[in-house]
Amino acid sequence: MNGTIVFMQLLNGLQYGVLLFLLAAGLTLVFGIMSFVNLAHGSLYMMGAYFAATAFQYTGSFGLAVLAAMLGSLLLGLALEFVAVARLYRRDHLDHVLATFGLVLFFNELVRIIWGAQPVFLQVPEFLGGAIDIGGFSYPAYRFAIIVVGLVVAIGSWLLINKTRVGMLIRAGAVNPRWSPPWASTFACSTPCCLRSAPCSRVWRARWLDPSCRCSPAWANRC
């Protein structure tokens, strides 16, 4: 096998692993701090992807699309907190699973009603539409940008949680939620919902928790 092909596949694997990390990090923080099993976590990503695709169709701006995904997901998460999630905190994990799985089914059907069953396409931004040279071969700039952003988020999250006072409070909340101020839980819940929708090229309806990056009836994001 050609060494270039092997290196290319290693980069593709790294990109996919970065996407999985971006999905898992938020879910891990929410479960660790609040001991809450949220199976609808992926549905928020999916809705963010649809918000981004819709905003891009109307504005043609990738930046506004990312902003729409962030704000839309945040507002949706807050709405779910007040309508459903806050009522489940004192219940056991089985109740969490049943209730949030019901939310998954609800969002699947909502997406089918509003956007239909066919994929909605979101174009790669023009400034990332080319390729970059890595070791003498071309690699898509968009995929490389996903790798860079994911690694920056991973390192930044590690520094935040392990090297700052904010991180100390978050870790304290993971041990005993009473030690964690209310904003720490809000931080853990809202922050992970913001950046995941940007790397989407097409959007479909979600199917539970398929952790790939296709915003599709198979889930929310697969580039």
Buried (B, 14 or more C-beta within 10 A) or exposed (E): EEEEEEBBEEBBEBBBEBBBBBBEBBBBBBBBBBBBBBBBBBBBBBBBBBBBBBBBEEEEEBEBBBBBBBBBBBEBBBEBBEEBBEEBEEEEEEEBEEBBBEBBEEBBEBBEEEBEEEBBEBEBBEEBEEBBEEEEBEBBBBBBBBBEBBEEBBEEBEEBBEEEEEBBBBBBBBEEBEEBEEEBBBBBBBBBBBBBBBBBBBBBBBBBBBBBBBBBBBBBBBB
